[in-house]
Amino acid sequence: MMYSRKNIFLLLGMFVIFLFSSLAQAAQIGNFQSAFRTSGMDLMFNYNFSAWDGGTEVVPPEFSSLNASFKEFGTFNSGSGGTGLGKIEVVITRAATAVGTVIGSILTYFDLEIAVSVNDFFNEFGAASGTLGGVNPDTWEIDEPGFLFGDIPFNFEDGLLDDVNEIPAGLEDDVAVAMGWDVVLGLGQQASLTLIISDTGGRAPSSSFFITHTDPDSVETVTFSGALETTRTPDPIPEPSTFILFGTGLAGFLGWRWKKEKQI
C-alpha cells in the first residue's frame, strides 16, 4: 500500500499524540502526591495530619531505604488523592534509650498537579526564595518527578537533595518539590516542624525560605514552607504517689526538727 506524504504526516501526528497521552497517563497512575522521609534511630516522629488534605496513606510504600522510614499519601488512581494543601505538624522527640546528642533528618516531597484537567501538567514551573538554615530547610530541590529526566525522587529516597531548581520559568514541565531539615537534639530537647502548603500565599511562621509551584496558564500558585524549632522537653508532672512520698518525707523532717529543738 502506498502512503501519500499527507497520510504519513497524519500517522506521525497520531503517534506523537498517542505517545504523550501514554506518558501523561503513566505519570498520573504511577505518581505519589506526597511523601515524608525520616531518619535517626534514636528519634521518634509524631505526625499530625488533621489540618492537611493529603488523601489516603499508601501501603505498601513506593520508597524504601535501610536507613530511613517513609510515609506516602495520595495516589492519583485511588480516587482519594486529596489536594495536598493544608498544615502538617511533626513533633520530634528523643527515644527513651537515647544517650547524648542524637541526630537525624526529615524530608518532605510533593508532586502536586495544578489545573491538570484544563491544561495538563507540562506547563508549570518552580521557584525558591530565602536563605537556608536555622528554622528554615537545610536543603531543597525542584525537578521533574522522574518520569522523563528528573532525579528528585531518587535524591529524596537517598536523603540527598541537590539544592537546584531544574524547572524555572521558561523551562516549564511537570513540577515536584522537596525540602529537608537536619534534626539535632541534646538532652532535654525536642523539635517541632510546621509545614504549610498553601494556594493563597500562606507561609509557616518564622520561616523565611519558601518554594512556589506555578501554573502560568491558570495563574495559580502553590507555596511550600516550613519551620523546625527546637525547644526544651516539657517537665513531667509528678504522679500522685510522688507527691505523697514527698509530703511524707517533709512531714517527717519537720517532726524531727521540732523534736530536736524541744530537747534543746
Summary of the structure (lengths in Angstrom):
residues: 264
radius of gyration: 26.5
end to end distance: 126.6
largest distance: 126.8
contacts: 778
relative contact order: 0.15
helix: 24%
strand: 35%
